[in-house]
Amino acid sequence: MEEIEAVNHPDDPAAGTRRIAFGRELYVEQDDFMENPPKKFFRLSPGSEVRLRYAYFLTCREAVKNAAGEVRELRCTYDPATRGGNAPDGRKVKATLHWLSAAQSRRAEIRLYHPLFAKPGPDTADFASDLNPQSLEVLKDARVEPDIADGLSSEAVQFERQGYFVRDADSTPALPVFNRTIGLRDTFAKEVAKG
């Protein structure tokens, strides 16, 4: 296991840096991998190379599936010469992924709030009929960095590419709970929505 230095806020050098563990087993966001990606998918897929933010270039070699055919593991290699995220030979990658050390990450519950109503102008006579049943999405087994899980601050924290989150009063030392207050845009999701 080695430590990688990461900035706390990409637009605010005064926010300082933190050390994050880099090891053999890592977590990446599920949406950052596709086995058979469309043309404009620049994230991780078999044979593709991406940058792990603050760390190394990584190449996916194999996707391991469970009995139901779901991808459960990616077998990858990394280029040790690319520490810090740049290749000495000048090669470029089209994506930078966020990641967590599997061994060092902590379990957390994440609450994502979506529009309360299913349409912009709900029926004022019967607004309950226009409630969005998916207005709250709860991720019960999310993973976060240890400093975020162990912190007690009520200040907003940015989960990169996901938005800003605040610690919920339901948090316990064993299970921190975070509520998304502001989401960030996802350009690939927009492409998929367009068709």
C-alpha positions in Angstrom: 0.0 0.0 0.0 1.3 3.5 -0.9 0.0 6.9 -0.2 -1.0 9.4 -2.9 -1.2 13.2 -2.3 -4.5 14.7 -3.4 -5.8 18.3 -3.2 -8.8 19.0 -1.0 -10.4 21.5 -3.5 -9.2 21.8 -7.1 -10.0 25.5 -7.3 -8.7 26.5 -3.8 -5.1 25.8 -3.1 -5.5 27.2 0.4 -7.7 24.2 1.2 -4.6 22.1 1.4 -4.0 18.4 0.5 -4.7 15.0 2.0 -3.1 11.6 1.8 -5.1 8.7 0.3 -4.2 5.1 0.2 -3.5 3.4 -3.1 -3.4 -0.4 -3.1 -4.2 -3.6 -5.0 -8.0 -3.4 -4.7 -9.8 -0.1 -5.6 -13.3 1.0 -6.0 -14.5 3.0 -9.0 -18.0 4.3 -9.6 -20.2 1.7 -11.3 -21.2 4.2 -14.0 -17.5 4.6 -14.9 -17.4 1.1 -16.5 -19.1 -0.4 -19.6 -18.3 -3.7 -21.1 -19.5 -2.7 -24.5 -19.4 1.1 -24.6 -20.9 3.4 -27.2 -18.6 5.6 -29.3 -18.5 8.6 -26.9 -17.9 6.7 -23.7 -14.4 7.7 -22.6 -14.4 6.0 -19.2 -13.2 2.4 -18.4 -13.9 -0.5 -20.7 -11.9 -3.7 -21.6 -8.7 -2.7 -23.3 -9.1 1.1 -22.5 -6.7 3.2 -20.5 -7.8 5.9 -18.1 -6.1 8.1 -15.5 -6.9 7.5 -11.8 -7.1 11.0 -10.3 -3.8 11.9 -8.6 -2.5 8.4 -9.1 -1.6 6.4 -12.3 -2.8 5.4 -15.7 -4.9 2.2 -15.5 -5.8 -0.3 -18.2 -8.8 -2.7 -17.9 -7.8 -6.2 -18.9 -10.8 -8.3 -17.9 -14.3 -8.0 -16.4 -15.2 -10.8 -14.0 -19.0 -11.6 -13.7 -21.1 -13.4 -11.2 -23.5 -16.3 -11.9 -26.2 -13.7 -12.9 -23.9 -12.2 -15.5 -23.3 -8.9 -13.5 -19.8 -7.4 -13.5 -18.4 -7.8 -10.0 -14.7 -7.2 -10.5 -12.4 -5.6 -13.0 -8.9 -6.9 -13.4 -6.6 -4.1 -14.4 -2.9 -3.1 -14.7 -1.4 0.2 -13.9 1.7 1.9 -15.3 4.0 2.8 -12.4 5.8 5.4 -14.6 2.6 7.5 -14.7 2.5 8.4 -10.9 0.8 11.7 -10.5 -1.3 11.2 -13.6 1.1 12.0 -16.5 2.9 9.7 -18.9 6.6 10.3 -19.5 6.2 9.1 -23.0 3.5 11.8 -23.7 0.6 9.5 -24.3 -2.8 10.9 -23.4 -6.0 9.4 -22.0 -9.5 10.8 -22.5 -10.8 10.2 -18.9 -9.9 10.7 -15.4 -11.7 8.5 -12.8 -12.2 9.0 -9.1 -11.4 6.0 -7.0 -11.1 4.7 -3.4 -8.9 2.2 -1.8 -11.1 -0.8 -1.0 -9.2 -1.5 2.3 -9.3 2.0 3.5 -12.8 3.1 2.5 -15.6 3.3 4.9 -19.3 2.3 4.4 -21.8 5.2 4.4 -25.4 5.8 3.5 -26.0 8.4 0.8 -29.3 10.0 0.2 -30.0 11.5 -3.2 -32.9 13.9 -3.5 -34.7 14.2 -6.9 -37.6 16.5 -7.9 -40.5 16.1 -5.5 -43.0 16.3 -8.3 -43.1 14.2 -11.5 -43.9 17.2 -13.7 -43.0 20.9 -13.4 -46.5 22.2 -12.8 -48.3 19.8 -10.4 -52.1 19.8 -10.2 -52.9 22.2 -7.4 -56.2 20.6 -6.8 -54.6 17.1 -6.3 -50.9 17.7 -6.0 -50.4 14.3 -4.3 -51.2 12.6 -7.6 -48.1 14.3 -9.1 -45.6 13.3 -6.4 -42.5 11.6 -7.7 -42.2 8.2 -6.1 -38.5 8.2 -6.8 -37.9 11.6 -5.2 -35.6 10.0 -2.6 -32.9 7.4 -3.6 -31.0 5.8 -0.8 -27.6 4.2 -1.4 -27.2 2.0 1.7 -23.7 0.6 0.9 -21.8 3.5 -0.6 -18.1 3.9 0.2 -16.3 7.1 1.2 -12.8 8.2 2.3 -12.0 7.6 5.9 -11.5 11.3 6.7 -15.0 12.0 5.4 -16.6 9.1 7.3 -14.8 9.9 10.6 -15.3 13.7 10.4 -17.9 15.4 12.5 -18.2 18.6 10.5 -21.6 19.9 9.4 -19.9 21.8 6.5 -20.8 20.8 3.0 -18.4 18.4 1.3 -18.0 17.9 -2.4 -18.1 14.3 -3.7 -16.4 14.8 -7.0 -18.6 14.6 -10.0 -21.6 13.9 -7.8 -22.3 17.1 -6.0 -22.3 18.7 -2.5 -23.3 16.7 0.5 -23.9 17.4 4.2 -23.8 15.0 7.1 -27.3 14.0 8.3 -28.4 14.0 12.0 -29.0 10.3 11.5 -25.3 9.6 11.3 -23.6 7.3 13.8 -19.9 6.5 14.3 -20.5 3.2 12.6 -22.6 4.5 9.7 -22.3 8.1 8.5 -25.2 9.4 6.5 -24.9 12.1 3.8 -27.6 14.1 2.0 -26.9 15.6 -1.4 -27.8 19.2 -1.4 -26.6 20.2 -4.9 -26.0 17.8 -7.8 -23.4 18.3 -10.5 -23.9 17.7 -14.2 -22.8 14.6 -15.9 -22.1 15.2 -19.6 -22.2 11.5 -20.6 -25.7 11.1 -18.9 -26.8 14.0 -21.1 -25.5 12.2 -24.2 -27.4 9.0 -23.3 -30.6 11.0 -22.7 -30.3 12.5 -26.2 -30.1 9.1 -27.6 
